[in-house]
Amino acid sequence: MSTSPRRAATRVSVALASTLLTASTLSGCGLFGSPDLVIYNAQHKELLDELVPMFEEESGLDVELRNGKDLELANQIVEEGEDSPADVFLTENSPAMSIVDNAGLFGELADEATATIPEQYVPASRTWTGFLARSTVAMYNTESMTAADMPASILDFAKPEWQGRVAFSPTGADFQAIVSAVLELEGEEATRTWLEGLKANGVIVQNNLVVMQSVDSGEVDAGIAYHYYWYRDREENGTDSDSSALHFFGDQDPGAFLSISGAGILASSEHQEAAEEFVTWLTGTEAQRAMAESYALEYPLNPDASLNPDVKPFDELEPPQVDLSSLNGPQVTDLMTEAGLL
């Protein structure tokens, strides 16, 4: 039996519509899999996996996350230049933001995106903004140490009396951000001396989780990390933290450094309006409270949001004042390589 031209055309139209709908459904990113927003994300994937669906539901936009590490993604953006598909860049630590900013690849943020964030966490250029913070701490074993045994400064860990007693993980962006703060606050020679002392006296481990485990097991007396590792473990089951405690450095010591997670919009973005909407949402009260209530246990920077009371309050921290835009990733890696830590 022959098919009429009209019926054949109808079948083609239905088949095409079905194909397009299937492509859209499978991609979750609109027709032909094209997202409304591409985020290069170096913050914790688990956290953004919680946040992005909230933003998508509220905004109606489709977001594609491309996850990686701070310096890896920063260098990728610089290599891609104006051809980068990224609209927004998120980091764990601010030195990676400076790499992209120094390459002139960020655009200036709208006032709305930074309105809720205290001025000290927004670079003067206003090309990116902080949105979360983590405090540097020293973990110590409570069976071999007391709070009174802990040094007044993180710089003291490089002294010979700490030989074999303090663990740290030099290969990650976390520790490298701390070194950036030491460099900014103490200068190149003091930083070089500190790194050489850590190389000679410290115990190098794979990551910050192993730092915590080494302290808790008594393999070392102390370890350098960020606050949230310990608090997360205590909240979950305490398996790796039940024989340890946290020492927060004070008096604006480099060991009280607050590492800032940053958010910036690429000047080359073809989705500027969507990118601005996302960053403004990220720094707004709803998202900041969601982050405060998440597993992350990092400090929200919007004053309208705060962590649960089991975590040391943000306003009780005594961090040093540092220029976020001056924290130098490349110089830090050079110094650490020279010291034999990388």
Steps between C-alpha positions, in 0.01 A plus 500: 500500500641843413533774760367846432755785494318672788509186720870444418582859591311460827698188586828679429395793719402272787823302470708819497318640803549170684871501418544857620309430822710191568823695441382775732395254772820299485727803511310698764640803320239613251472413135803330347670486842597867511507627863396846609806523725836319517677505837862394541484381858799442730293523818381172648295312242263368768414854607426624148299186431274619783490865397463487123161320497369766739614775265364320193159458660484863608641653180375258235853488357696187410851482647793284394767436767854417393689396812873510562766639732586863568826544310407244233186690400659844539780406262251341262300824486817700431596258223152517347497879525207674335394168345427343839151347520490592870256768614578483874808384689472377862798408717580359841788744555562850370849466340337322206269799455803729484650293216192559284461861616863584424446369149223759458231239436237604758243770448396738778218365716170682535443674833223255583744208494720648772244697704466234772873417538720702741742726315816319618392190310455680167815607309529870420469416130154354569567241233414216737357449847549269793205284599633247756794483741699235684723568797853366529540290816740265672356167609666340802487161668330536839679199649847643445431875492298773668392836365780659704756292309402649166717774345393862483579516128474259211855605412623319812424163342818541295716495813711189584296420812215399269709253303286199409205637696293709255324374185401703195403440136697731270368383164144629531366849428391526866851503643632708211244770585635505857851543361367787288387673818838447667667648191271802500538563873861401570680547170699271273802427720294417809276278290799322350644440848165370627460260208854370542429441869179312422682288245767411757274448801146431379327179394365517145172314439266455205212734588325681785292196593824309559628796703198461730533122518872524581431740784208300636695173497796657679742449211573872534419751772355768272397579143425800278164507319172691476230496765223319313673162470490454876148639547361283221647186654363592842155555350506169313644252752825630649695197382798708386471782753406351839857526635574847366401863539542822304736785574399832343789744468423858603641852490492515120769232475547347152366182660164674546474560125154480345508344157225641280304315233444726202245550224564696181338548160709463186499813284469273196180337629219489247251468788578810704147549631472139620849512651418818692177344623688196629777691683247738653296199616814330635582795726139560600342395827315192369807333350729606782265348759476184291879477501507557876258211547681269257757231572781743408527683837689785336430855616246694289615857438153655489440625859138385478613136501694314768618147579356290778625591851724191524745671264713783637309820416628701207515821704731334754770430243803731492626478141775718357403766250620399155440641155320211331609612155868485599509134608743346253458144379791480251756651738383266776545192284847624402600540866353165597680329211823666606446367854443148367132487599363466144 
